Amino acid sequence: TETPTTTLVSDYDISEAIKREEAMIMANHLPWFDRTVLSLYLDGWSMAQISRESGINVSVLYESISKSKNKLRYVISKRTNQK
């Protein structure tokens, strides 16, 4: 029988997990649609996949991601300037 492969804690990239978690916390500043698109994108979905599954034009999805990135950059800069 085959043994399932497991990820050891020492092999896990915790910094990447922290970055993703911070992005999702900051995503609470986004409207529902933009937050959902960003969440799917961060989960590894391509814009083409999201478009196919949802029926939403890929250009709308790219615009949403672009707006989300700009809003998150703004929130990050505000947080950085407060420290």
C-alpha positions as CSV (number, residue, x, y, z in Angstrom):
1,T,0.0,0.0,0.0
2,E,1.1,3.5,-0.6
3,T,1.7,5.8,2.3
4,P,0.1,9.3,1.9
5,T,2.6,12.1,1.6
6,T,2.5,14.6,4.4
7,T,3.9,18.0,4.7
8,L,6.2,18.4,7.7
9,V,5.9,21.5,9.8
10,S,9.6,22.2,9.0
11,D,8.8,22.1,5.2
12,Y,5.8,24.5,5.5
13,D,6.4,28.1,4.4
14,I,4.9,29.9,7.4
15,S,5.8,33.3,5.9
16,E,3.7,32.7,2.9
17,A,0.8,31.6,5.1
18,I,1.1,34.8,7.1
19,K,1.1,36.9,4.0
20,R,-2.0,35.2,2.7
21,E,-3.8,35.6,6.1
22,E,-2.9,39.3,6.3
23,A,-4.2,39.8,2.8
24,M,-7.5,38.2,3.7
25,I,-7.8,40.3,6.9
26,M,-7.2,43.5,4.9
27,A,-9.6,42.3,2.3
28,N,-12.4,43.0,4.8
29,H,-12.0,46.6,3.5
30,L,-13.2,45.4,0.1
31,P,-16.8,45.1,-1.2
32,W,-18.2,41.5,-1.3
33,F,-17.6,40.9,-5.0
34,D,-13.9,42.2,-5.0
35,R,-13.3,40.2,-1.7
36,T,-14.6,37.0,-3.3
37,V,-12.6,37.4,-6.5
38,L,-9.5,38.1,-4.5
39,S,-10.1,35.1,-2.3
40,L,-10.5,32.8,-5.3
41,Y,-7.4,34.3,-6.9
42,L,-5.3,33.8,-3.7
43,D,-6.6,30.2,-3.6
44,G,-4.9,29.6,-6.9
45,W,-7.7,30.0,-9.4
46,S,-6.8,31.7,-12.6
47,M,-8.9,34.5,-14.0
48,A,-9.9,32.2,-16.9
49,Q,-11.1,29.5,-14.5
50,I,-13.1,32.0,-12.4
51,S,-14.6,33.5,-15.6
52,R,-15.6,30.0,-17.0
53,E,-17.1,28.9,-13.7
54,S,-19.0,32.2,-13.0
55,G,-19.8,33.4,-16.4
56,I,-18.3,36.8,-15.5
57,N,-16.2,38.5,-18.2
58,V,-12.5,38.1,-17.6
59,S,-11.9,41.8,-18.1
60,V,-14.3,42.5,-15.2
61,L,-12.4,40.1,-13.0
62,Y,-9.0,41.7,-13.9
63,E,-10.5,45.1,-13.1
64,S,-11.7,43.8,-9.8
65,I,-8.2,42.4,-8.9
66,S,-6.6,45.6,-10.0
67,K,-8.9,47.7,-7.8
68,S,-8.5,45.4,-4.9
69,K,-4.7,45.5,-5.1
70,N,-4.8,49.3,-5.2
71,K,-7.1,49.5,-2.2
72,L,-4.9,47.0,-0.3
73,R,-1.8,49.0,-1.1
74,Y,-3.6,52.1,0.3
75,V,-4.6,50.2,3.5
76,I,-1.0,48.9,3.9
77,S,0.5,52.3,3.4
78,K,-1.9,53.8,6.0
79,R,-0.9,51.1,8.5
80,T,2.8,51.5,7.8
81,N,2.6,55.3,8.2
82,Q,0.8,54.9,11.6
83,K,3.7,52.9,13.1
